[in-house]
Amino acid sequence: KILKDYKSKALFKPGMVKECMRTYDDIIIYLDGDVQLYDRIDEIAEDDYDVGVTLRDSSELGSEWHQRHFEIVKYVNAGVIFFKPTQSSRKFVEIWQKETERLENDQMALNKLTCPDYYPEINSIHTINGVRIKYFSCKKYNYYYFKEGFVNDIKIIHFKGDVRNFYPFDWKKRLFCKTIIPLFKKLSLMAKGFNNPS
């Protein structure tokens, strides 16, 4: 189904997670097919939460695209989700599956179930309908900000939308993100300084 030119292609996510939970009594990590583990993520096992979601960077929230799709994409990206082996997380997945089917959109359903009415703090834990939700940073655990450069401490990268061309993330693309993009940013700032002298 297409909502406001946003098409949900992954209505299967909750069912797949549910099947994994039925098979394995361990942390389940859902990754979209265009996501790549970049570094170890052992630390996600820490803290007392049921479901971990990745919080969009606040810089995204003011964009025209985000404003147009806010009802669907709100604060959380559904490409990376962590599920602890708890009764609350299992109940959450049941409800997420029903909401995904009802709304015909996994992203919208996830945001309805995990987002308070305000932008939560990164690493905070909120209890919503009896489920402890932890908000991990997209800039660390669901990085798709390639056009801003590539910073240290990135654990999971996501080649979604207009950054698909960065896959595969070979040495040339790493070099481009770590050196060329920051250089362009500095030159752009310098050019603005020359054009607008104080």
Stockholm file with secondary structure:
# STOCKHOLM 1.0

chainA/1-198         KILKDYKSKALFKPGMVKECMRTYDDIIIYLDGDVQLYDRIDEIAEDDYDVGVTLRDSSELGSEWHQRHFEIVKYVNAGVIFFKPTQSSRKFVEIWQKETERLENDQMALNKLTCPDYYPEINSIHTINGVRIKYFSCKKYNYYYFKEGFVNDIKIIHFKGDVRNFYPFDWKKRLFCKTIIPLFKKLSLMAKGFNNPS
#=GR chainA/1-198 SS CEETTEECCCTTHHHHHHHHHHHCSSCEEEECTTEEECSCCGGGGCSSCSEEEEECCGGGTTSHHHHHTHHHHSSEEEEEEEECSSHHHHHHHHHHHHHHHHHTCHHHHHHHHHCCSSCCCTTCEEEETTEEEEEEEHHHHSBCCGGGCCCTTCCEEECCGGGGGGCSCCHHHHHIIIIIHHHHHHHHHHHHHHHSCC
#=GC SS_cons         CEETTEECCCTTHHHHHHHHHHHCSSCEEEECTTEEECSCCGGGGCSSCSEEEEECCGGGTTSHHHHHTHHHHSSEEEEEEEECSSHHHHHHHHHHHHHHHHHTCHHHHHHHHHCCSSCCCTTCEEEETTEEEEEEEHHHHSBCCGGGCCCTTCCEEECCGGGGGGCSCCHHHHHIIIIIHHHHHHHHHHHHHHHSCC
//
